[in-house]
Amino acid sequence: MPNFAAQEDNYSRHKRLLAISLCTAGSFILLLGCIICYMRKRIISKVKQLMIMMKMMMNRDKSYYYKQQAISFEDIREATNGFSEEFKLGEGGYGPVYKGRLSDGQEIAVKRLSHSSKQGNEEFKNEVSFATKLQHVNLVKLLGFCTEREEKMLIYEYMPNKSLDFYLFDPHKRSMLNWEKWVEIIEGIIQGLLYLQEYSRLTIVHRDLKASNILLDADMKPKISDFGIAKSFQNNENIASTDRIVGTYGCVPPEYVKEGVYSRKYDVYSFGVLLLQILSGKKNYNVYGPHQNLNLLEYAYVLWKEGTGVEFIDPTMDDEFSTLKSIRCMQVALLCVEEKWAHRPSMLEVAAMLRNEYQNLPMPRRPAFSTNKYDEEKKDKTNENVYSVDIATITQLSPR
């Protein structure tokens, strides 16, 4: 007789084996699918980074380019301890900035684009593109970038002494720097701007020169940073225009605010504002004077015109040896912030003026954004347009 019990046991065993095989195969297929999805995401990320790098290879300096690298998200997260608050250096219009240390021991600063930021792809590509073309001791060095996981992060050399604004408006911190150190900082900024405008392969207009974008290294040497909204000129170009008005309140020249026109004199104007801030320790968006009705540029002009410019100079940086030099700096700064861009000196002329290569400096005209009228206006018979605007009415600027 057939052994039905044995047949039933074999059937059950085959059924169990089939079920186990199907479960194993299903698990394997699911695992394989996860691996494929993960690898696909990694490949897409790597392809995006490769595309960025290929774009940067256009007009690049080869020896410098290979110092740039796409740094992985995991390496940056490890370097910043998971982007912890204790590693956070600050936050700007682009997003938070973190201090970090790579596996080779190098200290870095990581600028991470915030999802709520109004800046994005254009500024990121601009920064990376210029970093491959510009090399100077007074420019911050970009070490790498990351575009993994839809991130846009920029990795810079770490500047241990923070930015210039950390010292500029705090009387106690200002007192840590003497006149000679301020002169070194001013000269370093000038050298960086001269490189951008005169000596690099491209003519670059930074368009966001301000104290917070001047970083200080371990020796307190200044380095210009943040080229997110910089523009380049062709050799035969003098001026250009744009429909997108961006910049920092108080540092933007009037012709740019009024008509979107910019030239090399854009950064000259911003440098003039910064120089007046350095000399006085005062912010340019406050009001000054006996009636508290003058902006910083007007206040400096009135004191200089009345021959009392020494009252403008911050006492912590002034002494018997620097008084005349600081007054000369004040006059040069006022020439830089004149209302009409054609009247402003070039950065080459600014450097020569501050080196005392001009025996007699030109007399400054009234500064931009003045609400007060001065006598020399009546003598100005030119037909040039005047771009005088109350600084409080500037509403087109994108905050940075």
C-alpha contacts under 8 A as a table, 3 or more apart, distances in Angstrom:
res1	aa1	res2	aa2	distance
3	N	6	A	5.49
3	N	7	Q	6.44
4	F	7	Q	5.03
4	F	8	E	6.09
5	A	8	E	5.10
5	A	9	D	6.26
6	A	9	D	5.06
6	A	10	N	6.25
7	Q	10	N	5.12
7	Q	11	Y	6.17
8	E	11	Y	5.04
8	E	12	S	6.17
9	D	12	S	5.15
9	D	13	R	6.10
10	N	13	R	5.05
10	N	14	H	6.10
11	Y	14	H	5.14
11	Y	15	K	6.07
12	S	15	K	4.96
12	S	16	R	6.18
13	R	16	R	5.14
13	R	17	L	6.16
14	H	17	L	5.04
14	H	18	L	6.02
15	K	18	L	5.07
15	K	19	A	6.18
16	R	19	A	5.05
16	R	20	I	6.13
17	L	20	I	5.08
17	L	21	S	5.98
18	L	21	S	5.00
18	L	22	L	6.06
19	A	22	L	5.11
19	A	23	C	6.15
20	I	23	C	5.10
20	I	24	T	6.00
21	S	24	T	5.07
21	S	25	A	5.99
22	L	25	A	5.07
22	L	26	G	5.97
23	C	26	G	5.03
23	C	27	S	6.05
24	T	27	S	5.13
24	T	28	F	6.07
25	A	28	F	5.01
25	A	29	I	6.06
26	G	29	I	5.08
26	G	30	L	6.06
27	S	30	L	5.03
27	S	31	L	5.99
28	F	31	L	5.05
28	F	32	L	5.93
29	I	32	L	4.95
29	I	33	G	6.02
30	L	33	G	5.01
30	L	34	C	6.27
31	L	34	C	5.10
31	L	35	I	6.20
32	L	35	I	5.05
32	L	36	I	6.08
33	G	36	I	5.05
33	G	37	C	6.14
34	C	37	C	5.11
34	C	38	Y	6.09
35	I	38	Y	5.09
35	I	39	M	6.02
36	I	39	M	5.12
36	I	40	R	5.88
37	C	40	R	5.02
37	C	41	K	6.18
38	Y	41	K	5.20
38	Y	42	R	6.27
39	M	42	R	4.97
39	M	43	I	5.93
40	R	43	I	5.04
40	R	44	I	6.09
41	K	44	I	5.16
41	K	45	S	6.17
42	R	45	S	5.06
42	R	46	K	6.10
42	R	148	E	7.95
43	I	46	K	5.01
43	I	47	V	6.01
44	I	47	V	5.02
44	I	48	K	6.21
45	S	48	K	5.15
45	S	49	Q	6.36
45	S	147	T	7.03
45	S	148	E	5.43
45	S	149	R	7.19
46	K	49	Q	5.05
46	K	50	L	6.04
46	K	148	E	7.60
47	V	50	L	4.89
47	V	51	M	6.12
48	K	51	M	5.10
48	K	52	I	6.35
48	K	147	T	7.50
49	Q	52	I	5.08
49	Q	53	M	6.20
49	Q	70	A	6.93
49	Q	146	C	7.73
49	Q	147	T	6.39
49	Q	148	E	7.96
50	L	53	M	5.01
50	L	54	M	6.05
51	M	54	M	5.05
51	M	55	K	6.25
52	I	55	K	5.20
52	I	56	M	6.30
52	I	125	K	7.97
53	M	56	M	4.97
53	M	57	M	6.31
54	M	57	M	5.13
54	M	58	M	7.33
55	K	58	M	5.85
56	M	59	N	7.64
56	M	60	R	6.76
56	M	128	V	7.63
56	M	129	S	5.68
56	M	132	T	6.95
57	M	60	R	5.31
57	M	65	Y	7.59
59	N	133	K	7.63
60	R	64	Y	7.97
60	R	65	Y	6.63
60	R	132	T	6.07
60	R	133	K	5.72
61	D	64	Y	5.53
61	D	65	Y	5.97
61	D	132	T	6.98
61	D	133	K	6.36
62	K	65	Y	5.04
62	K	66	Y	6.52
63	S	66	Y	5.89
63	S	67	K	7.26
64	Y	67	K	5.38
64	Y	68	Q	7.16
64	Y	132	T	6.75
65	Y	68	Q	5.33
65	Y	132	T	5.75
66	Y	69	Q	7.10
67	K	143	L	7.06
68	Q	132	T	7.57
68	Q	142	L	7.43
68	Q	143	L	5.53
68	Q	144	G	5.16
69	Q	143	L	6.95
69	Q	144	G	4.74
69	Q	145	F	6.68
70	A	144	G	5.60
70	A	145	F	5.15
70	A	146	C	5.58
70	A	147	T	7.98
71	I	75	D	6.82
71	I	76	I	7.15
71	I	144	G	6.16
71	I	145	F	5.80
71	I	146	C	5.43
72	S	75	D	5.30
72	S	76	I	6.48
72	S	146	C	6.16
72	S	148	E	6.98
73	F	76	I	5.18
73	F	77	R	6.05
73	F	146	C	6.47
73	F	147	T	7.96
73	F	148	E	6.10
73	F	149	R	7.73
74	E	77	R	5.03
74	E	78	E	6.05
75	D	78	E	5.17
75	D	79	A	6.06
75	D	102	L	7.22
75	D	103	S	7.97
76	I	79	A	4.92
76	I	80	T	6.20
76	I	100	G	7.64
76	I	102	L	7.51
76	I	110	V	7.96
77	R	80	T	5.31
77	R	81	N	6.01
77	R	82	G	4.65
77	R	83	F	6.10
78	E	81	N	5.09
78	E	82	G	5.93
78	E	102	L	8.00
79	A	82	G	7.63
79	A	100	G	4.74
79	A	101	R	4.81
79	A	102	L	5.25
79	A	103	S	7.36
80	T	83	F	4.95
80	T	84	S	6.62
80	T	87	F	6.26
80	T	98	Y	6.65
80	T	99	K	6.31
80	T	100	G	4.51
80	T	101	R	6.92
81	N	84	S	5.72
81	N	87	F	7.47
81	N	100	G	7.75
83	F	87	F	6.77
83	F	88	K	7.35
83	F	98	Y	6.86
84	S	87	F	5.49
84	S	88	K	6.72
85	E	88	K	5.04
87	F	98	Y	5.43
87	F	99	K	5.28
87	F	100	G	7.04
88	K	96	P	7.14
88	K	97	V	5.93
88	K	98	Y	4.28
88	K	99	K	6.21
89	L	96	P	7.64
89	L	97	V	5.46
89	L	98	Y	5.23
89	L	99	K	6.28
90	G	96	P	5.87
90	G	97	V	5.44
90	G	98	Y	7.28
91	E	94	Y	7.67
91	E	95	G	5.45
91	E	96	P	4.06
91	E	97	V	5.73
92	G	95	G	5.31
92	G	96	P	6.38
92	G	97	V	7.90
92	G	400	R	6.82
93	G	117	S	6.42
93	G	118	K	7.58
93	G	119	Q	7.40
93	G	399	P	7.09
93	G	400	R	4.68
94	Y	111	K	7.67
94	Y	112	R	7.33
94	Y	113	L	5.41
94	Y	114	S	6.40
94	Y	117	S	5.83
94	Y	118	K	7.59
94	Y	119	Q	5.97
94	Y	120	G	7.78
94	Y	400	R	7.71
95	G	111	K	6.71
95	G	112	R	5.58
95	G	113	L	4.82
95	G	114	S	4.57
95	G	117	S	6.57
96	P	111	K	6.05
96	P	112	R	5.69
96	P	113	L	7.18
96	P	114	S	7.04
97	V	109	A	6.59
97	V	110	V	5.36
97	V	111	K	4.44
97	V	112	R	6.26
98	Y	109	A	5.58
98	Y	110	V	5.01
98	Y	111	K	6.60
99	K	107	E	7.33
99	K	108	I	5.87
99	K	109	A	4.66
99	K	110	V	6.31
99	K	158	Y	7.28
100	G	107	E	5.72
100	G	108	I	5.07
100	G	109	A	6.09
100	G	110	V	7.14
101	R	104	D	7.92
101	R	105	G	5.76
101	R	106	Q	5.47
101	R	107	E	4.39
101	R	108	I	5.81
102	L	105	G	5.32
102	L	106	Q	5.38
102	L	107	E	6.51
102	L	108	I	7.29
103	S	106	Q	7.42
107	E	157	E	6.82
107	E	158	Y	5.68
108	I	155	I	6.48
108	I	156	Y	5.66
108	I	157	E	4.95
108	I	158	Y	4.50
109	A	155	I	5.75
109	A	156	Y	5.12
109	A	157	E	6.08
109	A	158	Y	4.97
109	A	159	M	7.78
110	V	153	M	6.64
110	V	154	L	5.74
110	V	155	I	4.63
110	V	156	Y	6.40
111	K	153	M	5.53
111	K	154	L	5.11
111	K	155	I	6.44
112	R	151	E	7.59
112	R	152	K	6.26
112	R	153	M	4.49
112	R	154	L	6.63
113	L	117	S	6.94
113	L	119	Q	7.92
113	L	120	G	7.18
113	L	151	E	7.12
113	L	152	K	5.56
113	L	153	M	6.13
114	S	117	S	5.14
117	S	120	G	7.25
119	Q	122	E	7.52
119	Q	123	E	6.35
120	G	123	E	5.65
120	G	124	F	6.12
121	N	124	F	5.10
121	N	125	K	6.04
122	E	125	K	5.35
122	E	126	N	5.99
122	E	228	G	7.64
123	E	126	N	4.98
123	E	127	E	6.10
123	E	227	F	7.75
123	E	228	G	4.19
123	E	229	I	6.04
124	F	127	E	5.26
124	F	128	V	6.33
124	F	152	K	7.06
124	F	154	L	7.94
124	F	228	G	6.36
125	K	128	V	5.22
125	K	129	S	5.84
125	K	228	G	7.90
126	N	129	S	5.15
126	N	130	F	6.15
126	N	227	F	6.81
126	N	228	G	5.44
126	N	229	I	7.07
126	N	230	A	7.36
127	E	130	F	5.47
127	E	131	A	6.11
127	E	226	D	7.03
127	E	227	F	5.08
127	E	228	G	4.92
128	V	131	A	5.11
128	V	132	T	6.60
128	V	142	L	7.68
128	V	145	F	7.79
129	S	132	T	5.62
129	S	133	K	7.02
130	F	133	K	5.21
130	F	134	L	6.05
130	F	227	F	7.21
131	A	134	L	5.47
131	A	135	Q	7.63
131	A	141	K	7.19
131	A	142	L	6.04
133	K	201	R	7.93
134	L	200	S	7.00
135	Q	139	L	6.97
135	Q	141	K	7.62
136	H	139	L	5.36
136	H	192	G	7.07
136	H	195	Y	7.42
137	V	140	V	7.71
137	V	192	G	7.72
137	V	223	K	7.21
138	N	188	G	6.16
138	N	189	I	6.88
138	N	191	Q	6.90
138	N	192	G	4.98
138	N	221	K	7.56
138	N	222	P	5.97
138	N	223	K	4.20
138	N	224	I	6.13
139	L	192	G	6.31
139	L	222	P	7.98
139	L	223	K	4.49
139	L	224	I	4.69
139	L	225	S	6.27
140	V	156	Y	7.23
140	V	157	E	7.05
140	V	215	L	7.66
140	V	223	K	5.23
140	V	224	I	5.87
140	V	225	S	5.35
141	K	156	Y	5.91
141	K	157	E	5.89
142	L	154	L	7.31
142	L	155	I	6.04
142	L	156	Y	4.47
142	L	157	E	6.56
143	L	155	I	5.50
143	L	156	Y	5.14
143	L	157	E	6.46
144	G	154	L	6.26
144	G	155	I	5.04
144	G	156	Y	7.01
145	F	152	K	7.42
145	F	153	M	5.49
145	F	154	L	4.51
145	F	155	I	5.53
146	C	151	E	6.71
146	C	152	K	5.84
146	C	153	M	5.08
146	C	154	L	6.65
147	T	150	E	5.93
147	T	151	E	4.86
147	T	152	K	4.93
147	T	153	M	6.68
148	E	151	E	5.53
148	E	152	K	7.68
158	Y	217	D	7.89
159	M	162	K	5.87
159	M	215	L	6.41
159	M	216	L	5.83
159	M	217	D	4.70
159	M	218	A	6.84
160	P	216	L	7.08
160	P	217	D	5.78
160	P	218	A	5.72
161	N	215	L	7.37
161	N	216	L	5.14
161	N	217	D	5.72
161	N	218	A	6.16
161	N	220	M	6.72
162	K	166	F	6.83
162	K	215	L	5.77
162	K	216	L	5.78
162	K	217	D	7.69
163	S	166	F	5.65
163	S	167	Y	7.77
163	S	211	A	6.86
163	S	212	S	5.35
163	S	213	N	6.71
163	S	214	I	5.53
163	S	215	L	4.17
163	S	216	L	5.77
164	L	167	Y	5.68
164	L	168	L	6.09
164	L	211	A	5.04
164	L	212	S	5.89
164	L	213	N	7.63
164	L	214	I	5.55
164	L	215	L	6.09
164	L	216	L	6.82
165	D	168	L	4.76
165	D	169	F	6.62
165	D	211	A	4.87
165	D	212	S	5.24
166	F	169	F	7.24
166	F	170	D	7.38
166	F	173	K	7.71
166	F	212	S	7.81
167	Y	170	D	5.76
167	Y	171	P	7.94
167	Y	173	K	5.03
167	Y	174	R	5.21
168	L	171	P	7.87
168	L	173	K	7.59
168	L	174	R	6.04
168	L	211	A	7.78
168	L	277	Q	7.45
168	L	278	I	6.43
168	L	281	G	5.66
168	L	282	K	8.00
169	F	174	R	7.28
169	F	281	G	5.15
169	F	282	K	6.28
169	F	283	K	7.22
170	D	173	K	5.38
170	D	174	R	5.96
170	D	281	G	7.71
171	P	174	R	5.04
171	P	175	S	6.24
171	P	281	G	7.74
171	P	316	T	7.65
172	H	175	S	5.34
172	H	176	M	7.12
173	K	176	M	5.38
173	K	177	L	7.62
174	R	177	L	5.67
174	R	316	T	7.03
174	R	317	M	7.94
175	S	178	N	6.87
175	S	316	T	5.64
175	S	317	M	7.34
177	L	181	K	5.81
177	L	182	W	6.65
177	L	317	M	7.62
178	N	181	K	5.41
178	N	182	W	6.43
178	N	316	T	7.70
178	N	317	M	5.76
179	W	182	W	5.10
179	W	183	V	6.18
179	W	317	M	5.20
179	W	318	D	6.87
179	W	322	S	7.08
180	E	183	V	5.07
180	E	184	E	6.34
181	K	184	E	5.04
181	K	185	I	6.31
182	W	185	I	5.03
182	W	186	I	6.17
182	W	278	I	7.88
183	V	186	I	5.09
183	V	187	E	6.06
184	E	187	E	5.11
184	E	188	G	6.04
184	E	221	K	7.37
185	I	188	G	5.09
185	I	189	I	6.31
185	I	220	M	7.60
185	I	221	K	6.24
185	I	222	P	5.70
186	I	189	I	5.26
186	I	190	I	6.30
186	I	275	L	7.58
187	E	190	I	5.04
187	E	191	Q	6.17
188	G	191	Q	5.09
188	G	192	G	6.29
188	G	221	K	6.83
188	G	222	P	5.75
188	G	223	K	7.50
189	I	192	G	5.15
189	I	193	L	6.30
189	I	214	I	7.92
189	I	222	P	6.34
189	I	223	K	7.12
189	I	224	I	7.07
190	I	193	L	5.12
190	I	194	L	6.03
190	I	347	M	7.35
190	I	351	A	6.86
191	Q	194	L	5.02
191	Q	195	Y	6.18
192	G	195	Y	5.22
192	G	196	L	6.40
192	G	223	K	7.42
192	G	224	I	6.83
193	L	196	L	5.03
193	L	197	Q	6.10
193	L	267	D	7.92
193	L	347	M	7.23
194	L	197	Q	5.20
194	L	198	E	5.41
194	L	199	Y	6.64
194	L	347	M	6.23
194	L	348	L	6.85
195	Y	198	E	5.45
195	Y	199	Y	4.56
195	Y	200	S	5.50
196	L	199	Y	6.46
196	L	200	S	5.72
196	L	202	L	7.26
196	L	203	T	5.85
196	L	204	I	5.06
196	L	205	V	7.22
197	Q	200	S	7.08
197	Q	202	L	7.67
197	Q	203	T	4.82
197	Q	204	I	5.62
197	Q	205	V	7.11
197	Q	264	R	7.01
197	Q	347	M	7.88
198	E	203	T	6.61
200	S	203	T	6.67
202	L	232	S	6.36
202	L	233	F	6.86
202	L	234	Q	7.30
202	L	235	N	7.90
203	T	232	S	5.42
203	T	233	F	5.09
203	T	234	Q	6.82
203	T	235	N	7.15
204	I	230	A	6.75
204	I	231	K	5.73
204	I	232	S	4.45
204	I	233	F	6.29
204	I	264	R	7.91
205	V	230	A	5.56
205	V	231	K	5.24
205	V	232	S	6.14
205	V	233	F	7.68
205	V	263	S	7.28
205	V	264	R	6.01
205	V	266	Y	7.22
205	V	267	D	6.45
206	H	209	L	6.41
206	H	227	F	6.22
206	H	229	I	6.97
206	H	230	A	4.32
206	H	231	K	6.57
206	H	267	D	6.58
207	R	229	I	6.47
207	R	230	A	5.62
207	R	231	K	7.60
207	R	247	G	6.67
207	R	252	V	7.78
207	R	266	Y	6.72
207	R	267	D	6.21
208	D	213	N	7.67
208	D	226	D	7.78
208	D	227	F	7.88
208	D	229	I	7.24
208	D	230	A	7.57
208	D	247	G	5.80
208	D	248	T	6.53
208	D	251	C	7.53
208	D	267	D	7.92
208	D	270	S	7.77
209	L	213	N	6.35
209	L	214	I	7.73
209	L	224	I	7.81
209	L	251	C	7.46
209	L	267	D	6.71
209	L	270	S	5.89
209	L	271	F	6.92
210	K	213	N	5.44
210	K	214	I	6.74
210	K	251	C	7.02
210	K	270	S	6.99
210	K	271	F	7.73
210	K	274	L	6.31
211	A	214	I	5.31
211	A	274	L	6.76
212	S	215	L	7.22
213	N	224	I	6.03
213	N	225	S	5.21
213	N	226	D	6.37
214	I	222	P	6.00
214	I	223	K	5.56
214	I	224	I	4.82
214	I	225	S	6.17
215	L	222	P	5.56
215	L	223	K	5.14
215	L	224	I	6.40
215	L	225	S	6.89
216	L	219	D	7.49
216	L	220	M	4.84
216	L	221	K	5.33
216	L	222	P	4.69
216	L	223	K	6.22
217	D	220	M	5.04
217	D	221	K	5.47
217	D	222	P	6.72
217	D	223	K	7.57
218	A	221	K	7.43
226	D	229	I	7.97
227	F	230	A	5.01
229	I	246	V	7.78
233	F	236	N	7.97
233	F	237	E	5.96
233	F	238	N	7.65
234	Q	237	E	5.25
237	E	240	A	7.58
238	N	263	S	6.02
238	N	264	R	7.31
239	I	261	V	6.87
239	I	262	Y	5.71
239	I	263	S	4.47
239	I	264	R	7.56
240	A	261	V	5.77
240	A	262	Y	5.52
240	A	263	S	6.37
241	S	259	E	7.69
241	S	260	G	5.23
241	S	261	V	4.34
241	S	262	Y	5.98
242	T	245	I	7.06
242	T	260	G	5.16
242	T	261	V	6.69
243	D	260	G	6.18
244	R	260	G	7.48
245	I	256	Y	7.50
245	I	257	V	7.01
245	I	260	G	6.39
245	I	396	Q	6.29
245	I	397	L	5.60
245	I	398	S	6.85
246	V	396	Q	7.70
246	V	397	L	4.99
246	V	398	S	4.76
246	V	399	P	7.31
247	G	251	C	7.50
247	G	252	V	6.38
247	G	397	L	5.99
247	G	398	S	6.16
247	G	399	P	6.68
247	G	400	R	6.41
248	T	251	C	5.62
248	T	252	V	6.40
248	T	397	L	7.15
248	T	398	S	7.52
248	T	399	P	6.12
248	T	400	R	5.67
249	Y	252	V	6.59
249	Y	394	I	7.88
249	Y	397	L	7.09
249	Y	399	P	7.27
250	G	284	N	6.38
250	G	285	Y	6.43
250	G	391	I	7.25
251	C	269	Y	7.51
251	C	270	S	5.12
251	C	273	V	6.52
252	V	256	Y	6.92
252	V	257	V	7.00
252	V	266	Y	7.40
252	V	269	Y	7.50
252	V	270	S	6.53
253	P	256	Y	5.68
253	P	257	V	6.63
253	P	266	Y	6.24
253	P	269	Y	6.14
253	P	270	S	7.30
253	P	337	V	7.82
253	P	339	E	7.76
253	P	368	A	7.40
254	P	257	V	5.06
254	P	258	K	5.97
254	P	339	E	6.80
254	P	368	A	6.57
254	P	369	F	7.02
254	P	387	Y	5.77
254	P	388	S	6.97
254	P	389	V	7.32
255	E	258	K	5.16
255	E	259	E	5.73
255	E	260	G	6.64
255	E	261	V	5.71
255	E	262	Y	7.17
255	E	340	K	7.60
255	E	341	W	7.41
255	E	387	Y	6.28
256	Y	259	E	5.49
256	Y	260	G	4.17
256	Y	261	V	4.64
256	Y	262	Y	5.68
257	V	260	G	5.85
257	V	261	V	7.92
257	V	394	I	7.30
257	V	396	Q	7.44
257	V	397	L	7.79
258	K	261	V	7.91
258	K	387	Y	6.77
262	Y	265	K	7.43
262	Y	266	Y	5.87
263	S	266	Y	5.51
264	R	267	D	6.17
264	R	268	V	7.02
264	R	346	S	7.63
265	K	268	V	4.74
265	K	269	Y	6.20
265	K	341	W	6.07
265	K	342	A	7.85
265	K	344	R	6.78
265	K	345	P	7.65
265	K	346	S	6.65
266	Y	269	Y	5.36
266	Y	270	S	6.56
266	Y	341	W	7.75
267	D	270	S	4.94
267	D	271	F	5.96
268	V	271	F	5.06
268	V	272	G	6.22
268	V	336	C	5.71
268	V	337	V	7.62
268	V	344	R	7.42
268	V	345	P	7.51
268	V	346	S	6.86
268	V	347	M	6.42
269	Y	272	G	5.08
269	Y	273	V	6.47
269	Y	336	C	5.09
269	Y	337	V	4.84
269	Y	338	E	7.69
269	Y	344	R	7.71
270	S	273	V	5.18
270	S	274	L	6.23
270	S	337	V	7.67
271	F	274	L	4.98
271	F	275	L	6.01
271	F	333	A	7.63
271	F	336	C	7.31
272	G	275	L	5.07
272	G	276	L	6.29
272	G	332	V	7.63
272	G	333	A	4.32
272	G	334	L	6.61
272	G	335	L	7.67
272	G	336	C	4.88
272	G	337	V	5.55
273	V	276	L	5.26
273	V	277	Q	6.34
273	V	284	N	7.53
273	V	297	L	7.53
273	V	333	A	7.00
273	V	336	C	7.98
273	V	337	V	6.78
274	L	277	Q	5.03
274	L	278	I	6.20
275	L	278	I	5.01
275	L	279	L	6.19
275	L	329	C	7.68
275	L	330	M	7.59
275	L	333	A	6.02
276	L	279	L	5.14
276	L	280	S	6.12
276	L	296	L	7.95
276	L	297	L	7.76
276	L	300	A	7.76
276	L	330	M	6.51
276	L	333	A	6.25
277	Q	280	S	5.29
277	Q	281	G	5.23
277	Q	282	K	5.36
277	Q	283	K	6.30
277	Q	284	N	7.08
278	I	281	G	5.50
278	I	282	K	7.78
279	L	312	F	7.57
279	L	313	I	5.35
279	L	314	D	6.16
279	L	317	M	7.74
279	L	326	S	7.11
279	L	330	M	7.32
280	S	312	F	5.72
280	S	313	I	4.75
280	S	314	D	4.61
281	G	314	D	6.10
282	K	286	N	7.99
282	K	296	L	7.53
283	K	286	N	5.93
283	K	296	L	7.18
284	N	287	V	7.95
284	N	295	N	6.51
284	N	296	L	4.92
284	N	297	L	7.36
285	Y	295	N	6.61
285	Y	296	L	7.13
286	N	295	N	6.26
286	N	296	L	7.02
287	V	292	Q	5.27
287	V	293	N	5.69
287	V	294	L	5.16
287	V	295	N	4.81
287	V	296	L	6.71
288	Y	291	H	7.35
288	Y	292	Q	4.49
288	Y	293	N	6.09
288	Y	294	L	5.07
288	Y	295	N	6.17
288	Y	296	L	6.78
288	Y	299	Y	6.29
289	G	292	Q	4.86
289	G	293	N	6.47
289	G	294	L	5.98
289	G	299	Y	6.32
290	P	293	N	7.89
291	H	294	L	7.89
294	L	297	L	7.82
294	L	298	E	5.56
294	L	299	Y	5.48
295	N	298	E	5.38
295	N	299	Y	6.02
295	N	370	S	7.81
296	L	299	Y	5.06
296	L	300	A	6.15
297	L	300	A	5.26
297	L	301	Y	6.21
297	L	334	L	7.52
297	L	337	V	7.72
297	L	367	P	6.16
297	L	368	A	7.60
297	L	370	S	7.87
298	E	301	Y	5.03
298	E	302	V	6.09
298	E	366	R	7.60
298	E	367	P	6.48
298	E	370	S	6.28
298	E	372	N	7.96
299	Y	302	V	5.29
299	Y	303	L	6.31
300	A	303	L	5.36
300	A	304	W	6.07
300	A	309	G	7.12
300	A	312	F	6.47
300	A	330	M	7.79
300	A	334	L	7.75
301	Y	304	W	5.11
301	Y	305	K	5.94
301	Y	334	L	6.90
301	Y	366	R	6.94
301	Y	367	P	7.21
302	V	305	K	5.14
302	V	306	E	6.14
303	L	306	E	5.15
303	L	307	G	6.19
303	L	308	T	4.99
303	L	309	G	4.87
303	L	311	E	7.35
303	L	312	F	7.04
304	W	307	G	5.09
304	W	308	T	5.79
304	W	309	G	4.46
304	W	330	M	7.94
304	W	331	Q	7.50
305	K	308	T	7.60
305	K	309	G	7.85
306	E	309	G	7.60
308	T	311	E	5.86
308	T	312	F	7.74
309	G	312	F	5.31
309	G	313	I	7.05
309	G	327	I	6.43
309	G	330	M	7.81
310	V	313	I	5.33
310	V	323	T	7.18
310	V	327	I	6.80
311	E	314	D	7.76
313	I	317	M	7.63
313	I	318	D	6.77
313	I	326	S	7.32
313	I	327	I	7.92
314	D	317	M	5.88
314	D	318	D	6.50
315	P	318	D	5.05
315	P	319	D	7.69
318	D	321	F	7.99
318	D	322	S	5.88
318	D	323	T	5.98
318	D	326	S	7.66
319	D	322	S	5.40
319	D	323	T	6.07
320	E	323	T	5.85
321	F	324	L	7.47
321	F	325	K	7.95
322	S	325	K	5.11
322	S	326	S	5.89
323	T	326	S	5.26
323	T	327	I	6.22
324	L	327	I	5.15
324	L	328	R	6.23
325	K	328	R	5.06
325	K	329	C	6.23
326	S	329	C	4.86
326	S	330	M	6.13
327	I	330	M	4.90
327	I	331	Q	6.34
328	R	331	Q	5.10
328	R	332	V	6.31
328	R	354	L	7.54
329	C	332	V	5.09
329	C	333	A	6.11
329	C	354	L	6.71
330	M	333	A	5.06
330	M	334	L	6.27
331	Q	334	L	5.11
331	Q	335	L	6.37
331	Q	361	L	7.99
331	Q	363	M	7.92
331	Q	364	P	7.00
332	V	335	L	5.07
332	V	336	C	6.40
332	V	350	V	6.93
332	V	353	M	7.15
332	V	354	L	7.51
332	V	361	L	7.89
333	A	336	C	5.03
333	A	337	V	6.53
334	L	337	V	5.27
334	L	338	E	6.52
334	L	364	P	5.91
334	L	365	R	7.88
334	L	367	P	6.76
335	L	338	E	5.63
335	L	343	H	7.81
335	L	344	R	5.82
335	L	345	P	6.90
335	L	362	P	7.80
335	L	363	M	7.65
335	L	364	P	5.05
335	L	365	R	7.28
336	C	344	R	5.12
336	C	345	P	6.31
337	V	344	R	7.00
337	V	367	P	5.52
337	V	368	A	6.16
338	E	341	W	6.95
338	E	343	H	6.65
338	E	344	R	6.07
338	E	364	P	7.17
338	E	365	R	6.17
338	E	366	R	6.25
338	E	367	P	4.41
338	E	368	A	5.46
339	E	343	H	7.80
339	E	366	R	7.10
339	E	367	P	5.36
339	E	368	A	3.98
339	E	369	F	7.32
339	E	386	V	7.39
339	E	387	Y	6.85
339	E	388	S	7.18
340	K	343	H	5.58
340	K	344	R	7.12
340	K	368	A	7.71
340	K	386	V	7.15
340	K	387	Y	7.52
341	W	344	R	5.42
342	A	345	P	7.96
345	P	348	L	7.91
345	P	349	E	5.71
345	P	350	V	6.25
346	S	349	E	5.12
346	S	350	V	6.20
347	M	350	V	4.81
347	M	351	A	6.10
348	L	351	A	5.23
348	L	352	A	6.31
349	E	352	A	5.01
349	E	353	M	6.05
350	V	353	M	5.09
350	V	354	L	6.27
351	A	354	L	5.30
351	A	355	R	6.26
352	A	355	R	5.05
352	A	356	N	6.44
352	A	357	E	5.25
352	A	358	Y	6.87
353	M	356	N	5.20
353	M	357	E	5.66
353	M	358	Y	5.45
353	M	361	L	7.33
354	L	357	E	7.48
356	N	359	Q	6.65
358	Y	361	L	6.12
364	P	367	P	7.95
365	R	376	E	7.46
366	R	370	S	7.34
366	R	374	Y	7.11
367	P	370	S	6.21
368	A	387	Y	7.66
368	A	388	S	6.19
368	A	389	V	7.84
369	F	387	Y	7.79
369	F	388	S	5.03
369	F	389	V	4.95
369	F	390	D	5.55
369	F	391	I	5.87
370	S	373	K	7.46
370	S	388	S	6.30
370	S	389	V	7.02
370	S	390	D	6.81
371	T	388	S	7.57
371	T	389	V	7.44
371	T	390	D	6.27
373	K	377	E	7.10
374	Y	377	E	5.84
374	Y	378	K	7.95
375	D	378	K	5.83
375	D	379	K	7.39
376	E	379	K	5.14
376	E	380	D	6.51
377	E	380	D	5.18
378	K	381	K	7.46
389	V	393	T	7.14
389	V	394	I	7.92
390	D	393	T	5.58
390	D	394	I	7.51
391	I	394	I	5.79
394	I	397	L	6.83
